[in-house]
């Protein structure tokens, strides 16, 4: 009887050890050491003159629908409509000349409302050196410097990037804060109503740039960065 009791006790201890060992294995739902951290979500809406027409060139009923039933997304810039579904959106890094540095960091496509959501690499921090780029047909593209988790892309954001890079004049983007970019963008938006309406992205870029450079206060804001 004594040996039987000892055997049973030994078996109980062994079983406990097995259970404890199994509980330490995978399947507990936690994040394992060395497991990749989650990425950073960035999203927004892409708009352009005439909306989808500027990027995807719809015809017939799609063109009529875009013009008649999709409201203007940005009242500050006349004639801006969502680009529609299927436009490629890339997150890239640029240098002070505006050239892409390295590979695309993340990519997505717009939905029917011109909205997108992409996942930046883990640890990503918004900065002027990062750009969300909407790539359309016929060489059309629009950029927006990344100033936060929401990045709307339109001719205003595109001209803001151009003005900022011109002001930096080949210097470093490292010390340029998102707040400085936002100030230029807000100034442009407040003046965009004076630029008129546009049919093409090139027209929008030219008109918005001219309005900003013709205004002394706006020019001072840009040059001060």
BELSULBEL-V449997 format. One record per backbone hydrogen bond with DSSP energy under -1.0 kcal/mol. NH is the residue of the N-H (numbers start at 1). CO is the residue of the C=O. If there is no record, write none. Layout:
<<NH | CO> <NH | CO>>
This chain:
<<5 | 1> <6 | 2> <7 | 3> <8 | 4> <9 | 5> <10 | 6> <11 | 7> <12 | 8> <13 | 9> <14 | 10> <15 | 11> <16 | 12> <17 | 13> <18 | 14> <19 | 15> <20 | 16> <21 | 17> <22 | 18> <23 | 19> <25 | 22> <35 | 32> <40 | 120> <42 | 118> <43 | 149> <44 | 116> <46 | 114> <47 | 153> <48 | 81> <50 | 79> <51 | 48> <53 | 50> <54 | 51> <56 | 52> <57 | 52> <62 | 59> <64 | 60> <65 | 61> <66 | 62> <67 | 63> <68 | 64> <69 | 65> <73 | 80> <80 | 77> <81 | 48> <83 | 46> <86 | 110> <89 | 108> <90 | 133> <91 | 106> <92 | 131> <94 | 129> <95 | 99> <98 | 95> <101 | 93> <105 | 91> <106 | 91> <108 | 89> <110 | 87> <111 | 115> <114 | 111> <116 | 44> <118 | 42> <120 | 40> <124 | 121> <130 | 127> <131 | 92> <132 | 144> <133 | 90> <134 | 142> <135 | 88> <136 | 140> <137 | 55> <140 | 137> <142 | 134> <144 | 132> <146 | 130> <151 | 43> <153 | 45> <158 | 154> <159 | 155> <160 | 156> <161 | 157> <162 | 158> <163 | 159> <164 | 160> <165 | 161> <166 | 162> <167 | 163> <168 | 164> <169 | 165> <171 | 168> <176 | 173> <181 | 177> <182 | 178> <183 | 179> <184 | 180> <185 | 181> <186 | 182> <187 | 183> <188 | 184> <189 | 185> <190 | 186> <192 | 188> <194 | 191> <195 | 192> <204 | 200> <205 | 201> <206 | 202> <207 | 203> <208 | 204> <209 | 205> <210 | 206> <211 | 207> <212 | 208> <213 | 209> <214 | 210> <219 | 215> <220 | 216> <221 | 217> <222 | 218> <223 | 219> <224 | 220> <225 | 222>>
